[in-house]
Amino acid sequence: MITQTSKRKDAVCNTCTLNLVSIAYQRAPLFRLLREPLKLGMRVLALIYRVNPGEYIVRTPNCYGCIRFYKIALKEKSVIFRWLNDRVNPIFDAVLEQIVAPDELHQSKTYARAATLGTVNPDQADEWMKGQKVGF
């Protein structure tokens, strides 16, 4: 839990991975075999390093609990995670980009940047998140 004396950090997100993963799960069900072990590894490291996603100020309430904030925190706290991420993330991104269309990637980036700035209204966020609960 964040206390009033704790300093909260701005949440920064450049791509709505939740959106892209939702698309990938529908189009290529075997994509789960790549993502789920990675997600489990992040969960384990998040427990070890006591990651608290509540440290981040999220301007779009639908984004609370997104795995992105675990990843950001792990990059700050774990040398092991940074080393693994530097090697695995390019492969993950390349596979994901083979499944999703360029315009879907662009939309995902546009939405994430708007959500980070807090310019997404609740109706837009609800519409965006519809059917995309593959979370943490």
N, C-alpha and C positions, 0 to 999 in steps of 0.2 A: 504494500500500500504506500502511496506517495503522501508524505506529510506536507504541511504548508511550508516547512522550512526546506524541503527538498527542491532542488532545481530541476525543472522539467525541460526536456529538449524538444525542439521543433521536429515533427515527423516530416521526413522528406521522402517522396516516392516519385520515381520517374516513369514507372511502368506498372500498370495494374496487372500483376502476375496472376492474381486470382481469376481475372477475366480470361487470360490466355490459357491458363491451365484448365479452366472449365471447357473451353473450346477443344483443347487437345484431348481431354478425357472423352469427349463425345466422338471425336473423329478418329482417334487412335487409342482405343482402350488399353493397349499394351504400354502406353506412355506412363501409366501408373507404376509399372515395374521399374521405371527410372526414378520417378518423383517420390514415391512413398518411402523407399529406404533413405533417400536424402532428407526428407521431411522428418523421419524418425530420428536420424542422426542429429538434426538441428534441435529436436525436442530434448534429446539426451544432453547435448551440450548446453542447452538453455537451462536445464535443471542443475547441471554441474556448476555453471557460472552464475546461477541465480539471476537470470534475466527477468526483468520486470518490464513488460511492454507498456505498463502504465506510466513509465518515465517519459513517454512521448506525448506531446500535445497533438491530438488528431482533430483536425477541423471538420472532418466528415465522419459523423458517428458510425456509419456503416463500416468504416475501415478499422474500428477497434478490434483487436484480436488478430489482425492480419499477420501472417507469418513474416511479412516484410520487416516488421519491427523487431522480431527475434533475430532476423538476419543482420540488421543494422547494429543491434546491441552486441551480437556475437562478434561482428567485425571489430568493434571497439574493445572487447574484453578478451578475445581468444586468439592467440598466435596460431594455434592448431587450426581453428576454423578459417582464419585468413589464408593459411597455406592450402588447406583443402579447397576452399572456395576459389582460389586463384587457378586451380587445376580443373575442378569439376564444372564450375559455372559456365565457362566457354562452351563446353560440350552440351550442357543442359540447354543453353540458349540456342545453339545451332540446331539441336533436335526440335526444340519448340518452334523455331522459325521455319522449319520444314513442314510443320503441321498447320500453323496459322497463316492466314493471308497477310500480305503487307499492309493492306488497309485496316485490318483488325489490329495489327501491331500499332499502327499509327493512332487509332482510336483509343487503344489502351494507354498509350503514352499521354495523349491529350487529356484523357479523363484523370489519370493519376496526378498530373501537374495541376489541374484545376482543383482536385480534391486537396492537394497539399496547400494550395493558396486559400482554400476555404470558399471558393466561388461556385461550388456545386450545391444547389438547393436540395432539401430533403427528398422532394419528388424525383429529381434526376438521379439521386443516389439510390433510391429504392428501385427505380427502373433499371439502373445499371446492374445492381446486385441480384436482380431477380434470377433465380435458378443457378446462382454461382457459389453455393456453399460447399466448397471443398477444403475450406480453411485449415487451421492448425490442429 
